């Protein structure tokens, strides 16, 4: 089956909203987040999940069809009892995509595909068209499978989590005395970035739980973008403008990238080119092309 799943044109900011709160889902949807994720997992208590499924389905059905590609749902993990019920309840409302938490490896994305395909066929949705973002470091064993996702069906992005990982390994904290992530969690971030690159999908940075510290968020978002991340998860609407700005190439960056592409187009046989006192080679061209792809409509 052909994988026809696609990301929205922009996927800088991914804002969570609890699936059991119509007020919060409305506020998130009416904001500037590129993607809104209605949560059925951590934000919803066990006994409230059936009602939350119904609430998300009803909410999605009230939205204009043209908006659905940015309205996603985080289902519950596959090692629990809820995933199939989550999908059966929400797929009739045609969510824009699915976030799979606590993915243990490629096999979990394949299992999700097996659950989604018959539902799509039954509902008249193109099979394979519902995209998936996988949370790939939330359990200890998953740290060893981050490089296995290439070609996984429906997969359009990968992200990581530090809180559930700390719980999985029994850590007292995932932060050092300086407030920064300690080595294990920086490793998770790096493995996600490398795994996403190997799978040829964007890497999306995990949440910043301190939603009042917008300067700290700006610093972190700009840093991980330099490292290669293409977007970031958010837990509060106030974080969205900061994330959008951090992951939007500046006019200067765009102009420089266009100049590099033009130089190589003017010298099609060259592997290395001297330009403005610098030596440019093919990796410079590739990075310029990738940056310009982020701003194409």
DOGU-644041 format. One line per 3 residues: number of its first residue (from 0); for each residue x, y, z of C-alpha. Coordinates in steps of 0.02 Angstrom, whole numbers, m for minus. Example, Ala and Ser with C-alpha at 12.3 -4.5 7.8 and 13.67 -1.06 7.14 Angstrom:
<pts>
0 = 615/m225/390 | 684/m53/357
</pts>
This chain:
<pts>
0 = 0/0/0 | 66/172/m45 | 106/286/100
3 = 12/446/59 | 27/524/233 | 91/703/234
6 = 131/839/359 | 44/1007/348 | 146/1137/254
9 = 202/1210/421 | 240/1106/574 | 342/1220/687
12 = 228/1220/840 | 131/1070/907 | 13/1124/1048
15 = m65/998/1166 | m243/1021/1228 | m331/899/1347
18 = m465/800/1258 | m586/814/1403 | m595/1004/1397
21 = m694/1084/1257 | m640/1255/1318 | m455/1214/1305
24 = m475/1127/1138 | m565/1280/1071 | m432/1399/1136
27 = m292/1294/1062 | m378/1280/894 | m412/1466/881
30 = m229/1509/913 | m79/1511/797 | m12/1336/827
33 = 32/1249/665 | m32/1085/737 | m149/1057/885
36 = m144/889/974 | m299/838/1071 | m235/725/1208
39 = m313/560/1261 | m160/500/1357 | m74/591/1501
42 = m196/737/1512 | m349/626/1536 | m384/520/1691
45 = m418/336/1665 | m604/342/1700 | m625/499/1593
48 = m554/426/1433 | m719/363/1357 | m799/534/1378
51 = m643/620/1310 | m649/513/1153 | m828/566/1123
54 = m785/748/1159 | m642/749/1033 | m748/666/900
57 = m889/791/926 | m768/937/925 | m683/882/764
60 = m852/864/679 | m889/1047/714 | m732/1109/628
63 = m720/1156/445 | m646/1016/341 | m508/1129/280
66 = m443/1143/457 | m431/959/496 | m254/934/434
69 = m189/1032/586 | m301/947/716 | m217/788/778
72 = m250/668/921 | m128/585/1041 | m197/412/1073
75 = m147/298/1215 | 6/184/1199 | m7/15/1114
78 = 48/m81/1268 | m111/m29/1358 | m296/m70/1333
81 = m357/92/1252 | m280/119/1080 | m406/23/976
84 = m551/106/1066 | m469/277/1043 | m453/252/855
87 = m628/180/834 | m701/333/921 | m601/471/837
90 = m572/412/658 | m752/444/601 | m714/629/633
93 = m559/621/520 | m420/693/628 | m272/768/536
96 = m151/644/612 | m108/532/758 | 27/549/890
99 = 87/380/952 | 158/390/1129 | 284/271/1207
102 = 331/195/1040 | 451/51/1071 | 512/43/892
105 = 462/28/711 | 351/m121/751 | 234/m8/853
108 = 211/110/704 | 175/m43/596 | 47/m105/723
111 = m36/66/724 | m44/58/534 | m131/m112/547
114 = m261/m36/663 | m289/119/557 | m302/42/383
117 = m467/m53/404 | m545/97/491 | m496/209/346
120 = m565/86/220 | m729/72/315 | m746/261/330
123 = m701/305/151 | m533/382/198 | m388/349/80
126 = m293/202/158 | m124/255/223 | m165/441/220
129 = m177/474/407 | m4/532/461 | 85/481/621
132 = 213/564/734 | 299/444/853 | 362/483/1028
135 = 517/374/1024 | 612/387/1191 | 481/374/1327
138 = 528/199/1383 | 704/136/1414 | 700/m2/1281
141 = 648/124/1148 | 814/215/1163 | 893/69/1069
144 = 772/74/921 | 774/258/872 | 871/216/713
147 = 747/85/652 | 605/194/586 | 658/220/405
150 = 514/174/291 | 390/149/432 | 212/168/364
153 = 129/338/391 | 275/408/489 | 299/593/453
156 = 393/654/608 | 479/595/766 | 487/674/938
159 = 550/627/1110 | 500/637/1292 | 601/662/1451
162 = 472/645/1589 | 411/470/1548 | 590/415/1513
165 = 642/470/1688 | 497/371/1759 | 543/220/1652
168 = 720/211/1722 | 677/260/1900 | 770/426/1899
171 = 739/551/2037 | 759/693/1912 | 804/721/1730
174 = 887/889/1767 | 1055/936/1840 | 1093/1071/1968
177 = 1103/1198/1826 | 926/1157/1769 | 982/1078/1607
180 = 945/899/1553 | 1075/774/1613 | 1170/661/1495
183 = 1040/523/1472 | 908/647/1415 | 1026/743/1301
186 = 1067/572/1228 | 881/543/1199 | 871/710/1109
189 = 1021/667/1000 | 961/492/959 | 791/561/907
192 = 875/688/793 | 985/554/714 | 840/431/700
195 = 731/560/615 | 870/603/493 | 893/418/454
198 = 705/402/426 | 702/562/321 | 570/645/430
201 = 577/804/536 | 632/795/717 | 518/888/838
204 = 585/947/1006 | 498/896/1167 | 399/1011/1280
207 = 465/1144/1397 | 364/1123/1556 | 406/1296/1624
210 = 279/1388/1516 | 306/1554/1606 | 491/1563/1559
213 = 473/1621/1379 | 652/1686/1369 | 717/1515/1418
216 = 601/1437/1289 | 668/1554/1155 | 848/1508/1196
219 = 812/1322/1194 | 707/1327/1035 | 840/1424/941
222 = 975/1303/1001 | 886/1145/947 | 841/1223/780
225 = 1027/1254/750 | 1056/1071/794 | 931/1014/661
228 = 761/1008/745 | 617/1076/640 | 484/1111/771
231 = 436/1095/954 | 296/1031/1064 | 203/1157/1173
234 = 93/1140/1327 | 27/1319/1335 | m36/1440/1202
237 = 87/1573/1262 | 230/1464/1202 | 168/1456/1022
240 = 224/1627/958 | 398/1600/1030 | 413/1430/948
243 = 346/1491/781 | 471/1633/779 | 618/1522/827
246 = 583/1395/691 | 546/1520/552 | 699/1556/444
249 = 745/1740/448 | 751/1850/293 | 940/1851/306
252 = 948/1661/313 | 833/1645/163 | 933/1772/63
255 = 1097/1683/103 | 1024/1513/57 | 959/1581/m110
258 = 1130/1654/m145 | 1217/1488/m111 | 1095/1394/m224
261 = 1120/1524/m361 | 1310/1509/m350 | 1303/1321/m374
264 = 1175/1336/m515 | 1296/1453/m603 | 1436/1325/m580
267 = 1348/1157/m606 | 1506/1054/m619 | 1592/1123/m465
270 = 1609/1028/m302 | 1689/1172/m209 | 1666/1358/m241
273 = 1750/1510/m166 | 1619/1641/m121 | 1627/1796/m12
276 = 1791/1740/64 | 1726/1567/109 | 1740/1396/30
279 = 1570/1319/m8 | 1549/1134/m44 | 1402/1018/m75
282 = 1347/1006/108 | 1326/1196/107 | 1214/1178/m45
285 = 1113/1040/36 | 1084/1142/194 | 1031/1293/90
288 = 908/1188/m8 | 836/1113/152 | 811/1286/227
291 = 723/1349/72 | 610/1196/73 | 547/1251/244
294 = 478/1413/175 | 404/1348/13 | 214/1353/3
</pts>
